[in-house]
Amino acid sequence: MEGLNAEKTVLLQRPTDKVLAMAQEKKMALCEVCGSFLVANDAVERTQSHVTGKQHVGYGLVRDFIAEQKVSLRTNT
């Protein structure tokens, strides 16, 4: 019985999977253009791949178009 109690105590003192996952969680950054979550301080290749990707480029084009439309509406009124 004492052996089981000792084993139980050891198991209860171990960090849970949730605690381990939180410790291994990576720092994330939000892309200001497309809103994607990126790993902060990621490899240059991955960051460059994101910036040249379809989603990022597409959101950039939409943002530019909207900004141009806002300017043209202000000058026309």
MOPAC internal coordinates of N, CA, C and O (Angstrom, degrees):
PM7 1SCF
backbone

  N    0.0000 0     0.00 0     0.00 0    0    0    0
  C    1.4337 1     0.00 0     0.00 0    1    0    0
  C    1.5231 1   111.53 1     0.00 0    2    1    0
  O    1.2310 1   120.59 1   139.75 1    3    2    1
  N    1.3350 1   116.47 1   -40.25 1    3    2    1
  C    1.4581 1   120.16 1   179.94 1    5    3    2
  C    1.5248 1   110.53 1   -64.96 1    6    5    3
  O    1.2310 1   120.32 1   144.82 1    7    6    5
  N    1.3001 1   116.99 1   -35.18 1    7    6    5
  C    1.4646 1   121.44 1   178.66 1    9    7    6
  C    1.5169 1   111.51 1   -62.97 1   10    9    7
  O    1.2310 1   120.98 1   139.22 1   11   10    9
  N    1.3399 1   115.72 1   -40.78 1   11   10    9
  C    1.4589 1   120.07 1   178.46 1   13   11   10
  C    1.5264 1   111.31 1   -67.37 1   14   13   11
  O    1.2310 1   120.40 1   139.83 1   15   14   13
  N    1.3196 1   116.85 1   -40.17 1   15   14   13
  C    1.4574 1   120.30 1   178.55 1   17   15   14
  C    1.5320 1   110.54 1   -64.58 1   18   17   15
  O    1.2310 1   120.05 1   140.35 1   19   18   17
  N    1.2965 1   117.50 1   -39.65 1   19   18   17
  C    1.4649 1   121.20 1   178.51 1   21   19   18
  C    1.5277 1   110.21 1   -65.58 1   22   21   19
  O    1.2310 1   120.52 1   138.00 1   23   22   21
  N    1.3374 1   116.61 1   -42.00 1   23   22   21
  C    1.4647 1   120.61 1   178.12 1   25   23   22
  C    1.5294 1   110.84 1   -64.69 1   26   25   23
  O    1.2310 1   120.55 1   140.46 1   27   26   25
  N    1.3280 1   116.55 1   -39.54 1   27   26   25
  C    1.4670 1   121.03 1   178.53 1   29   27   26
  C    1.5265 1   110.02 1   -62.83 1   30   29   27
  O    1.2310 1   120.16 1   136.79 1   31   30   29
  N    1.3150 1   117.31 1   -43.21 1   31   30   29
  C    1.4617 1   121.87 1   179.79 1   33   31   30
  C    1.5243 1   110.73 1   -62.02 1   34   33   31
  O    1.2310 1   120.38 1   137.84 1   35   34   33
  N    1.3184 1   116.88 1   -42.16 1   35   34   33
  C    1.4631 1   120.81 1   179.24 1   37   35   34
  C    1.5196 1   110.45 1   -64.42 1   38   37   35
  O    1.2310 1   120.41 1   136.84 1   39   38   37
  N    1.3243 1   116.82 1   -43.16 1   39   38   37
  C    1.4583 1   120.41 1  -179.92 1   41   39   38
  C    1.5259 1   111.97 1   -65.85 1   42   41   39
  O    1.2310 1   119.95 1   142.07 1   43   42   41
  N    1.3118 1   117.69 1   -37.93 1   43   42   41
  C    1.4570 1   121.09 1  -179.79 1   45   43   42
  C    1.5315 1   112.31 1   -70.63 1   46   45   43
  O    1.2310 1   120.44 1   154.18 1   47   46   45
  N    1.3162 1   116.77 1   -25.82 1   47   46   45
  C    1.4526 1   120.09 1  -179.99 1   49   47   46
  C    1.5297 1   112.68 1   -82.22 1   50   49   47
  O    1.2310 1   119.91 1   164.76 1   51   50   49
  N    1.3167 1   117.78 1   -15.24 1   51   50   49
  C    1.4671 1   121.01 1   178.31 1   53   51   50
  C    1.5138 1   110.02 1   -70.39 1   54   53   51
  O    1.2310 1   120.42 1   -36.60 1   55   54   53
  N    1.3439 1   116.81 1   143.40 1   55   54   53
  C    1.4689 1   118.14 1   176.78 1   57   55   54
  C    1.5210 1   110.55 1   -66.41 1   58   57   55
  O    1.2310 1   121.17 1   -34.70 1   59   58   57
  N    1.3009 1   115.37 1   145.30 1   59   58   57
  C    1.4619 1   120.07 1  -179.41 1   61   59   58
  C    1.5251 1   109.63 1   -77.56 1   62   61   59
  O    1.2310 1   120.98 1   -10.93 1   63   62   61
  N    1.3232 1   115.73 1   169.07 1   63   62   61
  C    1.4612 1   120.97 1   178.39 1   65   63   62
  C    1.5236 1   110.85 1   -61.63 1   66   65   63
  O    1.2310 1   120.39 1   144.64 1   67   66   65
  N    1.3274 1   116.85 1   -35.36 1   67   66   65
  C    1.4669 1   120.66 1  -179.96 1   69   67   66
  C    1.5283 1   110.34 1   -64.07 1   70   69   67
  O    1.2310 1   120.37 1   138.15 1   71   70   69
  N    1.3045 1   116.91 1   -41.85 1   71   70   69
  C    1.4673 1   121.13 1   179.17 1   73   71   70
  C    1.5211 1   109.68 1   -65.37 1   74   73   71
  O    1.2310 1   120.22 1   138.58 1   75   74   73
  N    1.3131 1   117.19 1   -41.42 1   75   74   73
  C    1.4693 1   120.63 1   178.83 1   77   75   74
  C    1.5185 1   110.85 1   -64.89 1   78   77   75
  O    1.2310 1   120.21 1   139.93 1   79   78   77
  N    1.3195 1   117.20 1   -40.07 1   79   78   77
  C    1.4639 1   120.53 1   179.95 1   81   79   78
  C    1.5142 1   110.25 1   -65.04 1   82   81   79
  O    1.2310 1   120.05 1   140.89 1   83   82   81
  N    1.3223 1   117.52 1   -39.11 1   83   82   81
  C    1.4599 1   120.43 1   179.32 1   85   83   82
  C    1.5263 1   110.64 1   -66.46 1   86   85   83
  O    1.2310 1   120.06 1   143.30 1   87   86   85
  N    1.3167 1   117.49 1   -36.70 1   87   86   85
  C    1.4584 1   121.02 1   179.92 1   89   87   86
  C    1.5234 1   111.01 1   -69.11 1   90   89   87
  O    1.2310 1   120.25 1   146.43 1   91   90   89
  N    1.3300 1   117.13 1   -33.57 1   91   90   89
  C    1.4556 1   121.47 1  -178.14 1   93   91   90
  C    1.5227 1   112.37 1   -88.94 1   94   93   91
  O    1.2310 1   120.02 1   177.03 1   95   94   93
  N    1.3337 1   117.56 1    -2.97 1   95   94   93
  C    1.4531 1   121.95 1  -177.62 1   97   95   94
  C    1.5281 1   109.43 1   -64.07 1   98   97   95
  O    1.2310 1   121.18 1   -42.45 1   99   98   97
  N    1.3259 1   115.36 1   137.55 1   99   98   97
  C    1.4566 1   119.81 1  -178.22 1  101   99   98
  C    1.5207 1   110.20 1   -90.53 1  102  101   99
  O    1.2310 1   120.94 1   -27.21 1  103  102  101
  N    1.3061 1   115.80 1   152.79 1  103  102  101
  C    1.4549 1   121.37 1   176.40 1  105  103  102
  C    1.5175 1   108.12 1   -72.20 1  106  105  103
  O    1.2310 1   120.92 1   -47.55 1  107  106  105
  N    1.3230 1   115.85 1   132.45 1  107  106  105
  C    1.4550 1   120.51 1  -177.41 1  109  107  106
  C    1.5210 1   109.61 1  -113.77 1  110  109  107
  O    1.2310 1   121.62 1   -28.76 1  111  110  109
  N    1.3284 1   114.50 1   151.24 1  111  110  109
  C    1.4600 1   121.64 1   175.83 1  113  111  110
  C    1.5186 1   107.88 1  -127.71 1  114  113  111
  O    1.2310 1   120.76 1   -30.46 1  115  114  113
  N    1.3086 1   116.15 1   149.54 1  115  114  113
  C    1.4508 1   121.51 1  -179.60 1  117  115  114
  C    1.5204 1   109.24 1   -97.77 1  118  117  115
  O    1.2310 1   120.29 1   -51.86 1  119  118  117
  N    1.3266 1   117.06 1   128.14 1  119  118  117
  C    1.4609 1   121.58 1   176.94 1  121  119  118
  C    1.5242 1   107.70 1   -70.93 1  122  121  119
  O    1.2310 1   120.36 1   -54.75 1  123  122  121
  N    1.3177 1   116.91 1   125.25 1  123  122  121
  C    1.4628 1   121.79 1  -177.21 1  125  123  122
  C    1.5278 1   112.15 1   -71.36 1  126  125  123
  O    1.2310 1   119.76 1   160.39 1  127  126  125
  N    1.3204 1   118.06 1   -19.61 1  127  126  125
  C    1.4645 1   121.38 1  -177.42 1  129  127  126
  C    1.5181 1   111.17 1   -87.96 1  130  129  127
  O    1.2310 1   120.19 1   126.66 1  131  130  129
  N    1.3259 1   117.25 1   -53.34 1  131  130  129
  C    1.4617 1   119.79 1  -171.54 1  133  131  130
  C    1.5242 1   114.17 1  -111.21 1  134  133  131
  O    1.2310 1   119.82 1   170.63 1  135  134  133
  N    1.3297 1   117.95 1    -9.37 1  135  134  133
  C    1.4565 1   120.43 1   177.41 1  137  135  134
  C    1.5154 1   115.03 1    83.30 1  138  137  135
  O    1.2310 1   119.65 1  -171.62 1  139  138  137
  N    1.3132 1   118.28 1     8.38 1  139  138  137
  C    1.4605 1   120.92 1   178.30 1  141  139  138
  C    1.5248 1   110.19 1   -75.47 1  142  141  139
  O    1.2310 1   121.01 1   -30.34 1  143  142  141
  N    1.3191 1   115.67 1   149.66 1  143  142  141
  C    1.4513 1   120.12 1   173.10 1  145  143  142
  C    1.5080 1   108.30 1   -86.45 1  146  145  143
  O    1.2310 1   121.05 1   -49.85 1  147  146  145
  N    1.3296 1   115.59 1   130.15 1  147  146  145
  C    1.4548 1   121.72 1   179.37 1  149  147  146
  C    1.5197 1   108.63 1  -120.70 1  150  149  147
  O    1.2310 1   120.74 1   -27.54 1  151  150  149
  N    1.3174 1   116.18 1   152.46 1  151  150  149
  C    1.4492 1   120.22 1   175.63 1  153  151  150
  C    1.5273 1   107.13 1   -76.08 1  154  153  151
  O    1.2310 1   120.98 1   -56.85 1  155  154  153
  N    1.3341 1   115.74 1   123.15 1  155  154  153
  C    1.4621 1   120.16 1   179.99 1  157  155  154
  C    1.5276 1   109.25 1   -65.35 1  158  157  155
  O    1.2310 1   120.72 1   -37.27 1  159  158  157
  N    1.2971 1   116.22 1   142.73 1  159  158  157
  C    1.4708 1   123.13 1  -179.63 1  161  159  158
  C    1.5210 1   111.72 1    58.22 1  162  161  159
  O    1.2310 1   120.54 1  -141.60 1  163  162  161
  N    1.3225 1   116.57 1    38.40 1  163  162  161
  C    1.4572 1   122.25 1   179.19 1  165  163  162
  C    1.5267 1   109.43 1   -78.52 1  166  165  163
  O    1.2310 1   120.73 1   -10.51 1  167  166  165
  N    1.3032 1   116.21 1   169.49 1  167  166  165
  C    1.4580 1   121.43 1   179.51 1  169  167  166
  C    1.5289 1   109.93 1   -60.79 1  170  169  167
  O    1.2310 1   120.77 1   -33.17 1  171  170  169
  N    1.3154 1   116.13 1   146.83 1  171  170  169
  C    1.4604 1   122.28 1  -177.90 1  173  171  170
  C    1.5294 1   110.49 1   -59.56 1  174  173  171
  O    1.2310 1   120.01 1   142.07 1  175  174  173
  N    1.3187 1   117.59 1   -37.93 1  175  174  173
  C    1.4628 1   121.44 1  -178.89 1  177  175  174
  C    1.5239 1   111.26 1   -62.24 1  178  177  175
  O    1.2310 1   120.54 1   138.05 1  179  178  177
  N    1.3223 1   116.58 1   -41.95 1  179  178  177
  C    1.4655 1   120.22 1  -179.27 1  181  179  178
  C    1.5197 1   110.80 1   -68.87 1  182  181  179
  O    1.2310 1   120.60 1   139.85 1  183  182  181
  N    1.3279 1   116.45 1   -40.15 1  183  182  181
  C    1.4615 1   120.09 1   178.39 1  185  183  182
  C    1.5201 1   110.09 1   -64.47 1  186  185  183
  O    1.2310 1   120.58 1   135.98 1  187  186  185
  N    1.3293 1   116.49 1   -44.02 1  187  186  185
  C    1.4627 1   120.57 1   178.87 1  189  187  186
  C    1.5281 1   110.47 1   -63.44 1  190  189  187
  O    1.2310 1   120.52 1   141.46 1  191  190  189
  N    1.3205 1   116.61 1   -38.54 1  191  190  189
  C    1.4618 1   121.25 1   178.36 1  193  191  190
  C    1.5281 1   110.18 1   -62.35 1  194  193  191
  O    1.2310 1   120.47 1   140.32 1  195  194  193
  N    1.3213 1   116.71 1   -39.68 1  195  194  193
  C    1.4639 1   120.10 1   178.60 1  197  195  194
  C    1.5261 1   111.05 1   -65.10 1  198  197  195
  O    1.2310 1   120.89 1   133.55 1  199  198  197
  N    1.3283 1   115.90 1   -46.45 1  199  198  197
  C    1.4664 1   120.77 1  -175.28 1  201  199  198
  C    1.5286 1   111.16 1   -64.87 1  202  201  199
  O    1.2310 1   119.55 1   150.50 1  203  202  201
  N    1.3096 1   118.46 1   -29.50 1  203  202  201
  C    1.4645 1   121.19 1   179.81 1  205  203  202
  C    1.5257 1   112.13 1   -95.26 1  206  205  203
  O    1.2310 1   120.29 1  -177.53 1  207  206  205
  N    1.3291 1   117.06 1     2.47 1  207  206  205
  C    1.4638 1   120.94 1  -178.33 1  209  207  206
  C    1.5142 1   113.07 1   -73.88 1  210  209  207
  O    1.2310 1   121.10 1   -19.08 1  211  210  209
  N    1.3256 1   115.51 1   160.92 1  211  210  209
  C    1.4688 1   122.28 1  -175.94 1  213  211  210
  C    1.5282 1   112.46 1   -61.79 1  214  213  211
  O    1.2310 1   120.08 1   136.13 1  215  214  213
  N    1.3062 1   117.45 1   -43.87 1  215  214  213
  C    1.4613 1   120.43 1  -177.16 1  217  215  214
  C    1.5247 1   110.38 1   -64.67 1  218  217  215
  O    1.2310 1   120.16 1   132.21 1  219  218  217
  N    1.3228 1   117.30 1   -47.79 1  219  218  217
  C    1.4576 1   121.21 1  -178.16 1  221  219  218
  C    1.5325 1   110.82 1   -63.57 1  222  221  219
  O    1.2310 1   120.49 1   134.14 1  223  222  221
  N    1.3147 1   116.67 1   -45.86 1  223  222  221
  C    1.4675 1   120.89 1  -179.76 1  225  223  222
  C    1.5279 1   110.08 1   -64.01 1  226  225  223
  O    1.2310 1   120.19 1   136.93 1  227  226  225
  N    1.3209 1   117.25 1   -43.07 1  227  226  225
  C    1.4591 1   121.47 1  -179.78 1  229  227  226
  C    1.5138 1   112.21 1   -61.77 1  230  229  227
  O    1.2310 1   119.89 1   133.79 1  231  230  229
  N    1.3162 1   117.81 1   -46.21 1  231  230  229
  C    1.4589 1   120.74 1   177.85 1  233  231  230
  C    1.5242 1   110.62 1   -63.35 1  234  233  231
  O    1.2310 1   120.09 1   143.06 1  235  234  233
  N    1.3286 1   117.43 1   -36.94 1  235  234  233
  C    1.4609 1   120.80 1   177.18 1  237  235  234
  C    1.5163 1   111.46 1   -61.92 1  238  237  235
  O    1.2310 1   120.39 1   137.92 1  239  238  237
  N    1.3261 1   116.86 1   -42.08 1  239  238  237
  C    1.4632 1   120.78 1   178.72 1  241  239  238
  C    1.5292 1   111.28 1   -64.81 1  242  241  239
  O    1.2310 1   120.74 1   138.26 1  243  242  241
  N    1.3174 1   116.19 1   -41.74 1  243  242  241
  C    1.4631 1   120.06 1   179.09 1  245  243  242
  C    1.5281 1   110.38 1   -64.26 1  246  245  243
  O    1.2310 1   120.15 1   136.30 1  247  246  245
  N    1.3265 1   117.32 1   -43.70 1  247  246  245
  C    1.4613 1   120.61 1   179.40 1  249  247  246
  C    1.5289 1   110.96 1   -62.72 1  250  249  247
  O    1.2310 1   120.19 1   137.86 1  251  250  249
  N    1.3187 1   117.25 1   -42.14 1  251  250  249
  C    1.4657 1   121.01 1   178.47 1  253  251  250
  C    1.5263 1   110.66 1   -62.71 1  254  253  251
  O    1.2310 1   120.39 1   136.43 1  255  254  253
  N    1.3299 1   116.86 1   -43.57 1  255  254  253
  C    1.4583 1   121.20 1  -179.71 1  257  255  254
  C    1.5308 1   110.73 1   -61.69 1  258  257  255
  O    1.2310 1   120.71 1   134.75 1  259  258  257
  N    1.3209 1   116.25 1   -45.25 1  259  258  257
  C    1.4652 1   120.51 1  -179.65 1  261  259  258
  C    1.5321 1   110.31 1   -63.38 1  262  261  259
  O    1.2310 1   120.13 1   138.41 1  263  262  261
  N    1.3230 1   117.35 1   -41.59 1  263  262  261
  C    1.4642 1   120.47 1   178.48 1  265  263  262
  C    1.5253 1   110.80 1   -62.37 1  266  265  263
  O    1.2310 1   120.04 1   138.12 1  267  266  265
  N    1.3289 1   117.52 1   -41.88 1  267  266  265
  C    1.4650 1   121.35 1   178.14 1  269  267  266
  C    1.5250 1   110.64 1   -63.66 1  270  269  267
  O    1.2310 1   119.85 1   139.21 1  271  270  269
  N    1.3175 1   117.88 1   -40.79 1  271  270  269
  C    1.4578 1   121.91 1  -179.91 1  273  271  270
  C    1.5292 1   111.00 1   -65.26 1  274  273  271
  O    1.2310 1   120.49 1   139.65 1  275  274  273
  N    1.3156 1   116.68 1   -40.35 1  275  274  273
  C    1.4661 1   120.02 1   178.36 1  277  275  274
  C    1.5261 1   110.60 1   -62.89 1  278  277  275
  O    1.2310 1   120.46 1   138.40 1  279  278  277
  N    1.3371 1   116.72 1   -41.60 1  279  278  277
  C    1.4656 1   120.72 1   179.22 1  281  279  278
  C    1.5253 1   110.26 1   -65.20 1  282  281  279
  O    1.2310 1   120.23 1   136.15 1  283  282  281
  N    1.3249 1   117.17 1   -43.85 1  283  282  281
  C    1.4545 1   119.64 1  -178.37 1  285  283  282
  C    1.5353 1   111.53 1   -67.72 1  286  285  283
  O    1.2310 1   119.98 1   147.21 1  287  286  285
  N    1.3259 1   117.65 1   -32.79 1  287  286  285
  C    1.4660 1   120.20 1   176.61 1  289  287  286
  C    1.5272 1   111.12 1   -68.14 1  290  289  287
  O    1.2310 1   120.02 1   142.83 1  291  290  289
  N    1.3169 1   117.56 1   -37.17 1  291  290  289
  C    1.4620 1   121.26 1   179.25 1  293  291  290
  C    1.5230 1   111.06 1   -68.17 1  294  293  291
  O    1.2310 1   120.06 1   142.00 1  295  294  293
  N    1.3259 1   117.50 1   -38.00 1  295  294  293
  C    1.4621 1   120.18 1  -177.99 1  297  295  294
  C    1.5180 1   111.87 1   -77.69 1  298  297  295
  O    1.2310 1   119.15 1   154.25 1  299  298  297
  N    1.3157 1   119.23 1   -25.75 1  299  298  297
  C    1.4605 1   122.99 1  -179.39 1  301  299  298
  C    1.5150 1   113.11 1   -84.49 1  302  301  299
  O    1.2310 1   119.74 1   164.02 1  303  302  301
  N    1.2962 1   118.09 1   -15.98 1  303  302  301
  C    1.4657 1   119.36 1  -178.03 1  305  303  302
  C    1.4993 1   112.80 1  -105.79 1  306  305  303
  O    1.2310 1   120.10 1   180.00 1  307  306  305

